[in-house]
Amino acid sequence: MIGRALNPQEESRIQTVRRTTSQFKACSLLSTDELLSSAVRLHGLSCRAVGGRYVEASEGRSAAAPSFRAFLSYSHADFAAAQRLHRKLERYRLPRHMRPAGGDGRIGTIFRDREDLAAATDLSASVRNALASSQALIVLCSPEARASQWVAREIALFRELHPDRPILAALIDGEPREAFPALLQDGCEPLAADLRKQGDGYRLGFLKVVAGVIGVPLDALVQRDSQRQIRRVMAVTGLACAIALVMAVMTAIALKARGEAQRQQAAAEGLIEFMLTDLQEDLAGTAGVAVMARVNQRALAYYEGQQSLTALSPDSLERRARVIGRLGEDAIFRKDYALARRNLSERARTTLSLLGDAPDDPERQFDHALSLNRLAVLSEAEGKAAQAEAELRQSWALLSGLRAWKSGDPEWRRATALVAGNLCAIDGLARAVDDSTLGKCRIAVELGERLAADDKVASRAPYDLVFNMMWHSVALEQAGRRDDAGSVRRKTLQLADRLASTHPDNRKIKSQRMEIYGYLASFEAPPVRRAMLTTALRIAQELTQLDPERADWRSNLDNFRKRLEE
């Protein structure tokens, strides 16, 4: 016999291990020796097999096994993806409020065999040791991983060692059915993250993996990540504004630097316009009022610091008008109507002045039509219905002259759909629906459907389409076409439900669903009306908890409660 024979107490522990191993053997992909070796280590023994028995391998050795936050299991065909995920996980830092006292915010060590076994002499034993000391298992899922016997064995052993610890499936290639290993499709649903572009996308998928590893709600990480992005953009914006200011001083000193200063100014203004258009559109579903207000204040401070507008080029004036107008729209959402009136009136004066300089320029006609439409939205919010209608009809006259609905420019089509939809709404609310009204409603819906088919951002064209369909149903109801109205109403609710289920974390879309259910409930029979109002109330409660600063959400919450009491 090689080595020292076990004493009676150790022999008893070995018998316990053998009984435990026999219970797992029936459902395991591993050999008896592999299971027994892992079970021996779990029972505190350090042994090796000799002649069918286990004997102590090194008397007195008690090196503590390292502890891993997670074990990363993958096919070596996916080495590059595994390396990328491994690095991001070990470099990721948790938000400060989630860190343990005295911690640096790192998740902890993630085991990946090619990196962590560089000096190992026994690959399989080291892998089993790592699985035994890992708090979670992350499986990179792909067709290659599904075919890998080693991935299957690691999943099986982890389940046997830690039946109560999480297994996180991270899909990197293929469809789930062809990429998930068989053991992850046996009824034990794993926590899954889709890292593919057509799935969650890498950023959201990565945050899902982090949330699963450390056991925190995904929404908390997404909110913190959005705030980090905002801070980075604000820092870049501040730098760009500083550069623009420095270049303005240099222009006064050296006329030769004038061209460069104008380019720097255009870059700063373009960045600010991006912050208030595309960036705000992307963040509208996740960032709160306070975050968006900080972005707006930074941009407004830049433009209010411009002493004279006469020196600005037409391009700069047009960009300034667009930014000031966007600030006015945000002020409407916050119900700061005085600020909204100041900003939107300034936009309208600027676009009218530019139109006066070039009355036949289609772009300037279109820009002024947009100014009038936004003033109409504000007038409606202020309760000035007659003024809102007049401004909308002026806007429609400009767009009709341009035949903007036939334009190939998506921005023109979207603006035309908005104005047509607003006029459809006004006529529907005033119970003054005629064939002309229904024609505008159809234009709004048909343009919206084409735009929504090409727009990947759900909070833009698809969002507008839902409201235009709602007003179309109202107009049909007022025209006495109740069957058609009911059909359009059902399609509107279905589209609102589909957008909300596809984008559950987008607050803008969730808010729209609340409004749609609350408004269209009025056209239904009492049982259906109560069910729809109950749905609207529940959404209002969820939104108010997410962002208590939104006055419109609080107002809707009170309104739905009163209507249900009635």
HUHUZI-V837824 format. One record per residue. N is the residue number from 1. RES is the residue in one letter. PHI is phi in whole degrees, -180 to 180 (NA if undefined). PSI is psi in whole degrees, -180 to 180 (none if undefined). NEAR is the number of other ideal C-beta (glycine too) atoms within 8 Angstrom. Layout:
BEGIN
n,res,phi,psi,near
N,RES,PHI,PSI,NEAR
N,RES,PHI,PSI,NEAR
END
This chain:
BEGIN
n,res,phi,psi,near
1,M,NA,134,6
2,I,-92,135,4
3,G,86,-178,9
4,R,-92,133,6
5,A,-67,151,6
6,L,-76,145,9
7,N,-79,171,6
8,P,-57,-38,5
9,Q,-67,-42,6
10,E,-68,-38,10
11,E,-61,-37,9
12,S,-65,-39,8
13,R,-67,-37,11
14,I,-63,-41,13
15,Q,-61,-39,8
16,T,-62,-43,9
17,V,-61,-44,13
18,R,-63,-40,9
19,R,-63,-42,8
20,T,-62,-43,10
21,T,-64,-40,12
22,S,-63,-29,7
23,Q,-71,-31,7
24,F,-88,-19,11
25,K,-60,-37,9
26,A,-62,-31,5
27,C,-114,18,5
28,S,-106,150,10
29,L,-91,-5,6
30,L,-95,159,9
31,S,-74,166,5
32,T,-62,-44,7
33,D,-62,-39,7
34,E,-67,-44,11
35,L,-64,-43,15
36,L,-66,-39,13
37,S,-62,-43,11
38,S,-67,-42,14
39,A,-66,-37,12
40,V,-59,-45,12
41,R,-66,-37,12
42,L,-64,-28,8
43,H,-91,12,10
44,G,88,13,5
45,L,-103,151,12
46,S,-122,93,8
47,C,-133,171,10
48,R,-140,157,7
49,A,-81,132,10
50,V,-142,117,10
51,G,60,37,5
52,G,85,-2,4
53,R,-123,164,6
54,Y,-106,130,11
55,V,-124,162,13
56,E,-69,129,11
57,A,-82,-40,8
58,S,-148,106,6
59,E,-63,131,5
60,G,84,-1,4
61,R,-84,129,7
62,S,-146,55,5
63,A,-74,128,4
64,A,-69,131,4
65,A,-71,141,7
66,P,-68,151,7
67,S,-104,133,9
68,F,-114,143,13
69,R,-69,-35,12
70,A,-157,157,16
71,F,-109,126,14
72,L,-98,111,13
73,S,-104,131,12
74,Y,-160,160,13
75,S,-80,142,12
76,H,-68,-12,6
77,A,-67,-21,6
78,D,-103,31,14
79,F,-57,-46,9
80,A,-62,-43,6
81,A,-66,-39,12
82,A,-66,-41,12
83,Q,-63,-42,10
84,R,-64,-48,8
85,L,-64,-41,15
86,H,-59,-47,12
87,R,-65,-43,8
88,K,-65,-39,9
89,L,-65,-43,14
90,E,-76,-21,10
91,R,-92,-16,7
92,Y,-66,139,9
93,R,-117,132,6
94,L,-69,153,10
95,P,-56,150,9
96,R,-57,-39,6
97,H,-72,-10,4
98,M,-100,-5,9
99,R,-81,143,10
100,P,-68,157,4
101,A,-58,129,4
102,G,80,-2,3
103,G,-85,159,7
104,D,-94,3,5
105,G,90,-2,9
106,R,-76,150,10
107,I,-66,-41,12
108,G,130,-177,8
109,T,-78,133,8
110,I,-108,125,14
111,F,-81,127,11
112,R,-137,120,11
113,D,-59,-42,10
114,R,-64,-32,8
115,E,-86,-42,8
116,D,-89,-5,9
117,L,-116,24,10
118,A,-58,-35,6
119,A,-106,9,4
120,A,-75,145,7
121,T,-101,-21,3
122,D,-128,95,6
123,L,-58,-51,8
124,S,-66,-40,7
125,A,-65,-38,8
126,S,-68,-38,12
127,V,-64,-43,11
128,R,-64,-39,13
129,N,-60,-44,10
130,A,-66,-42,14
131,L,-62,-40,14
132,A,-65,-28,11
133,S,-108,17,9
134,S,-100,141,16
135,Q,-85,-17,8
136,A,-154,162,13
137,L,-120,125,16
138,I,-108,123,14
139,V,-111,118,16
140,L,-79,114,15
141,C,-97,128,16
142,S,-159,167,15
143,P,-56,-35,9
144,E,-67,-40,10
145,A,-65,-39,16
146,R,-62,-34,13
147,A,-85,-8,6
148,S,-82,123,10
149,Q,-69,-28,6
150,W,-72,-39,7
151,V,-62,-44,14
152,A,-61,-41,12
153,R,-67,-39,10
154,E,-64,-40,13
155,I,-63,-46,15
156,A,-62,-46,13
157,L,-67,-40,15
158,F,-62,-42,15
159,R,-62,-39,11
160,E,-72,-37,9
161,L,-76,-38,9
162,H,-134,72,8
163,P,-63,-17,5
164,D,-102,3,3
165,R,-101,151,10
166,P,-75,146,10
167,I,-114,123,14
168,L,-110,119,16
169,A,-96,120,12
170,A,-111,106,14
171,L,-81,122,17
172,I,-116,-17,11
173,D,-160,146,10
174,G,79,176,9
175,E,-88,155,5
176,P,-52,-42,9
177,R,-65,-34,6
178,E,-96,-8,7
179,A,-110,-30,14
180,F,-75,129,12
181,P,-55,153,13
182,A,-57,-36,8
183,L,-68,-18,10
184,L,-92,1,13
185,Q,-118,22,8
186,D,-97,19,6
187,G,104,-18,4
188,C,-91,90,8
189,E,-64,118,3
190,P,-82,162,11
191,L,-73,127,9
192,A,-120,146,10
193,A,-134,133,14
194,D,-102,104,8
195,L,-85,-2,14
196,R,-72,156,11
197,K,-61,-39,5
198,Q,-81,-2,3
199,G,-102,-127,9
200,D,-69,-22,9
201,G,86,156,9
202,Y,-65,-40,7
203,R,-65,-50,7
204,L,-69,-40,9
205,G,-61,-41,16
206,F,-63,-44,12
207,L,-63,-33,12
208,K,-64,-40,13
209,V,-64,-45,14
210,V,-60,-46,12
211,A,-60,-40,13
212,G,-69,-37,12
213,V,-68,-45,15
214,I,-95,-8,10
215,G,74,47,6
216,V,-126,160,8
217,P,-63,139,6
218,L,-60,-39,9
219,D,-59,-35,7
220,A,-64,-41,11
221,L,-71,-39,13
222,V,-64,-43,12
223,Q,-62,-45,9
224,R,-66,-38,9
225,D,-66,-40,10
226,S,-63,-40,12
227,Q,-66,-36,10
228,R,-63,-42,8
229,Q,-63,-41,8
230,I,-61,-44,13
231,R,-62,-38,8
232,R,-65,-43,8
233,V,-64,-41,11
234,M,-62,-39,11
235,A,-65,-43,8
236,V,-64,-40,9
237,T,-63,-44,14
238,G,-60,-40,9
239,L,-64,-43,8
240,A,-64,-42,12
241,C,-64,-39,11
242,A,-64,-41,8
243,I,-63,-42,11
244,A,-62,-40,14
245,L,-65,-45,8
246,V,-61,-42,8
247,M,-67,-32,13
248,A,-64,-41,10
249,V,-64,-43,8
250,M,-63,-33,10
251,T,-65,-40,11
252,A,-64,-33,5
253,I,-83,-43,6
254,A,-130,109,6
255,L,-64,-22,5
256,K,-68,-22,4
257,A,-89,6,11
258,R,-59,-46,8
259,G,-62,-42,6
260,E,-66,-39,8
261,A,-62,-40,13
262,Q,-66,-37,9
263,R,-66,-40,8
264,Q,-65,-39,11
265,Q,-64,-42,12
266,A,-63,-38,10
267,A,-64,-43,11
268,A,-65,-44,14
269,E,-67,-37,13
270,G,-64,-38,9
271,L,-66,-42,11
272,I,-65,-41,16
273,E,-63,-39,11
274,F,-60,-42,9
275,M,-59,-37,13
276,L,-96,-1,14
277,T,-119,-86,10
278,D,-63,-45,6
279,L,-65,-45,11
280,Q,-64,-34,13
281,E,-63,-41,10
282,D,-70,-35,8
283,L,-89,-10,12
284,A,-59,-29,12
285,G,-82,-15,11
286,T,-124,-34,10
287,A,-84,147,9
288,G,-83,176,8
289,V,-60,-41,9
290,A,-62,-42,7
291,V,-65,-47,12
292,M,-65,-34,13
293,A,-64,-37,10
294,R,-65,-39,10
295,V,-62,-46,15
296,N,-62,-43,11
297,Q,-63,-38,8
298,R,-65,-43,13
299,A,-68,-42,14
300,L,-64,-38,9
301,A,-62,-38,8
302,Y,-63,-48,11
303,Y,-75,-35,11
304,E,-70,-17,6
305,G,-79,-8,6
306,Q,-77,116,9
307,Q,-74,-39,3
308,S,-133,136,5
309,L,-97,-11,7
310,T,-67,-27,4
311,A,-84,-8,4
312,L,-78,143,8
313,S,-72,163,6
314,P,-56,-38,7
315,D,-62,-43,7
316,S,-66,-39,11
317,L,-64,-42,13
318,E,-65,-42,12
319,R,-65,-41,11
320,R,-62,-40,14
321,A,-63,-41,15
322,R,-65,-42,11
323,V,-68,-46,14
324,I,-60,-38,14
325,G,-65,-39,14
326,R,-67,-37,11
327,L,-63,-37,14
328,G,-65,-39,17
329,E,-63,-42,12
330,D,-66,-35,13
331,A,-66,-34,12
332,I,-62,-44,13
333,F,-59,-35,7
334,R,-86,0,9
335,K,63,29,8
336,D,-95,77,8
337,Y,-69,-29,11
338,A,-65,-46,6
339,L,-66,-40,10
340,A,-62,-42,14
341,R,-63,-41,11
342,R,-63,-46,9
343,N,-70,-45,13
344,L,-71,-33,16
345,S,-67,-38,9
346,E,-63,-41,10
347,R,-62,-46,15
348,A,-63,-40,12
349,R,-63,-39,8
350,T,-67,-47,13
351,T,-68,-33,15
352,L,-68,-39,10
353,S,-64,-44,9
354,L,-65,-37,15
355,L,-66,-36,13
356,G,-63,-32,6
357,D,-75,-25,7
358,A,-145,73,7
359,P,-63,-20,7
360,D,-97,4,4
361,D,-80,115,8
362,P,-60,-37,7
363,E,-63,-40,6
364,R,-74,-32,13
365,Q,-63,-43,13
366,F,-64,-45,14
367,D,-61,-40,13
368,H,-72,-33,14
369,A,-61,-39,16
370,L,-64,-41,12
371,S,-59,-44,15
372,L,-66,-38,14
373,N,-63,-42,15
374,R,-71,-35,13
375,L,-62,-37,12
376,A,-65,-40,15
377,V,-61,-43,12
378,L,-65,-45,14
379,S,-60,-40,12
380,E,-63,-42,11
381,A,-65,-32,10
382,E,-81,-5,8
383,G,87,14,5
384,K,-99,74,8
385,A,-62,-42,10
386,A,-64,-43,6
387,Q,-65,-40,9
388,A,-62,-44,13
389,E,-64,-41,11
390,A,-62,-43,8
391,E,-67,-38,13
392,L,-66,-40,15
393,R,-70,-32,9
394,Q,-65,-42,9
395,S,-63,-44,14
396,W,-64,-35,13
397,A,-63,-42,8
398,L,-66,-45,13
399,L,-67,-36,14
400,S,-66,-40,8
401,G,-62,-32,7
402,L,-85,-11,12
403,R,49,52,7
404,A,-63,-26,13
405,W,-69,-15,11
406,K,-95,-2,4
407,S,-69,150,10
408,G,-86,-4,2
409,D,-82,119,6
410,P,-59,-32,9
411,E,-67,-39,6
412,W,-65,-43,11
413,R,-63,-42,14
414,R,-65,-44,13
415,A,-63,-40,14
416,T,-64,-42,14
417,A,-62,-38,17
418,L,-66,-47,11
419,V,-66,-45,14
420,A,-61,-41,16
421,G,-65,-38,16
422,N,-66,-42,12
423,L,-66,-37,14
424,C,-60,-43,16
425,A,-66,-43,10
426,I,-63,-46,13
427,D,-65,-38,14
428,G,-66,-42,14
429,L,-69,-33,7
430,A,-85,-1,7
431,R,55,39,6
432,A,-122,53,6
433,V,-89,129,10
434,D,-133,-172,7
435,D,-63,-35,5
436,S,-63,-41,6
437,T,-63,-49,15
438,L,-62,-32,12
439,G,-64,-43,8
440,K,-65,-40,14
441,C,-61,-43,16
442,R,-64,-43,9
443,I,-59,-44,12
444,A,-61,-43,16
445,V,-73,-44,12
446,E,-65,-43,8
447,L,-63,-42,14
448,G,-61,-39,15
449,E,-65,-40,9
450,R,-68,-41,9
451,L,-66,-42,16
452,A,-65,-31,11
453,A,-66,-27,6
454,D,-104,-10,7
455,D,-95,118,11
456,K,-82,-10,3
457,V,-96,110,8
458,A,-64,-26,12
459,S,-85,10,12
460,R,-110,-103,11
461,A,-61,-45,13
462,P,-60,-38,12
463,Y,-62,-48,13
464,D,-62,-39,15
465,L,-60,-40,15
466,V,-59,-47,14
467,F,-66,-41,11
468,N,-64,-38,16
469,M,-66,-39,14
470,M,-61,-48,13
471,W,-68,-31,14
472,H,-62,-42,14
473,S,-64,-37,15
474,V,-66,-43,13
475,A,-63,-42,15
476,L,-63,-38,14
477,E,-62,-44,12
478,Q,-69,-27,10
479,A,-82,0,9
480,G,86,7,5
481,R,-96,72,8
482,R,-71,-35,8
483,D,-64,-45,6
484,D,-64,-40,8
485,A,-63,-44,13
486,G,-63,-39,9
487,S,-64,-46,8
488,V,-66,-36,12
489,R,-62,-45,12
490,R,-64,-40,8
491,K,-65,-36,9
492,T,-63,-47,14
493,L,-64,-39,11
494,Q,-64,-43,8
495,L,-66,-42,12
496,A,-62,-41,13
497,D,-65,-42,9
498,R,-66,-43,8
499,L,-63,-42,15
500,A,-67,-38,12
501,S,-74,-32,7
502,T,-76,-29,7
503,H,-128,68,11
504,P,-66,-21,7
505,D,-97,2,8
506,N,-88,109,13
507,R,-68,-34,12
508,K,-63,-44,10
509,I,-71,-38,14
510,K,-64,-40,13
511,S,-64,-40,11
512,Q,-63,-42,13
513,R,-60,-40,13
514,M,-60,-47,14
515,E,-65,-42,10
516,I,-62,-49,14
517,Y,-63,-41,15
518,G,-66,-41,14
519,Y,-77,-48,8
520,L,-71,-15,14
521,A,-58,-29,13
522,S,-63,-21,6
523,F,-97,4,9
524,E,-107,166,9
525,A,-67,158,5
526,P,-50,-46,6
527,P,-63,-44,6
528,V,-68,-39,9
529,R,-59,-45,11
530,R,-64,-42,9
531,A,-63,-41,8
532,M,-69,-40,13
533,L,-66,-35,14
534,T,-65,-40,9
535,T,-63,-45,9
536,A,-62,-41,15
537,L,-64,-43,12
538,R,-63,-43,8
539,I,-65,-41,13
540,A,-61,-39,13
541,Q,-65,-42,9
542,E,-63,-44,9
543,L,-67,-42,14
544,T,-64,-35,12
545,Q,-68,-36,6
546,L,-69,-38,7
547,D,-148,88,10
548,P,-65,-12,6
549,E,-79,-13,7
550,R,-76,105,10
551,A,-65,-37,8
552,D,-67,-35,8
553,W,-68,-41,13
554,R,-64,-40,10
555,S,-64,-43,8
556,N,-63,-39,13
557,L,-59,-47,12
558,D,-65,-40,8
559,N,-62,-46,9
560,F,-66,-38,13
561,R,-61,-45,9
562,K,-64,-42,8
563,R,-67,-36,10
564,L,-69,-36,10
565,E,-65,-34,5
566,E,-72,none,4
END
